[in-house]
Amino acid sequence: MMSHQKIRFDHINQRIAQALNNISGECETSSGVKLLAVSKRHSVEKIRQYYALGQRDFGESYLQEALEKIHQTADLQINWHFIGPVQSNKTRDIACYFNWVHSVDRLKIARRLSDQRPAELPPLNICIQVNIDLEEQKSGFSAEQLRQQFASIIALPRLTIRGLMAIPKQQTEMAEQRKAFARLRALKDELNHHHKLHMDTLSMGMSGDLEAAIAEGASIVRIGTALFGEREG
Ligand SMILES: *Cc1c(COP(=O)(O)O)cnc(C)c1O
C-alpha cells in the first residue's frame, strides 16, 4: 500500500522532480507508485532528513552498511528493503532485519530466507529478480527458469511473493526503456494468471529510467542518485 507522501522534490533535477512530484502527490489508486529511497552509500543524516519529510521506505544494497544504519535508526519506523545481491551466508541477517527483499535471484536463496525468517515476524515480502535482458553480468532468473521454478517458490511458507524486480539494460531512448519494463509486466501477469495469484508489485525504475517504468506500470521505483545526489565513497 502506498503511503501519502508530501515530500516535494523541487531542489533536484527538474525532469526527475516532475516525475517524483507526480507520484508523491497521488492517492491510493491502482496507479499508485511507491518511492523507495535508495540510501546505499549515503549517510544516516540524509536518511533522517527524508524521514522527517515523511519518507518511510529505504533501500540498501550492502548488508554490513545496512545493519549499521538499521541500528543507528532504531528510534525510527523505517521499512527496510534489501535490494543488493544476496549471498547465502547473508540470508539469516537479511531475514531478521528487513521487511522486503527485492533481489531474490535463486530458489536456494528463497528457501533460506523462508527457513530463517523469525517466527515472531510476519512473512518476508519478496520480489523475484528477473534478468529481463538476459545479460551475462546480471543476476536474476530468466523468464524460462522462473516459469519452471515458480511453483516451488510460492510454496515457501515464510515468504509473501509480492512481485517481480528487474534492472534492465541501460538505454537512453524512452521507447526502448519501456520495452523491457513491458516484458516484466507481462511476465507478472502471466504468472498471476497461471498460478491464480494476486502479486501486486513491479519493482522497476531507477534515476535514469523512472518515467518509462512508471508509464509501464511500476509500483515501486528505486531512486538513489536523483534524491540524494552522487553516492559517497
Ligand atoms: C543503486 C540501486 C538503485 C538506485 O540507483 P540510482 O541510479 O542511484 O537511482 C536502484 N536499484 C538497485 C538494485 C540499486 O542497486
The ligand as an ORCA input file, in Angstrom:
! r2SCAN-3c Opt
* xyz 0 1
  C      21.738      1.588     -6.518
  C      20.480      0.950     -6.953
  C      19.364      1.727     -7.307
  C      19.367      3.241     -7.328
  O      20.108      3.685     -8.444
  P      20.154      5.239     -8.854
  O      20.602      5.191    -10.282
  O      21.127      5.871     -7.950
  O      18.779      5.793     -8.727
  C      18.206      1.067     -7.653
  N      18.131     -0.290     -7.659
  C      19.188     -1.063     -7.347
  C      19.032     -2.551     -7.380
  C      20.390     -0.476     -6.991
  O      21.434     -1.258     -6.687
*
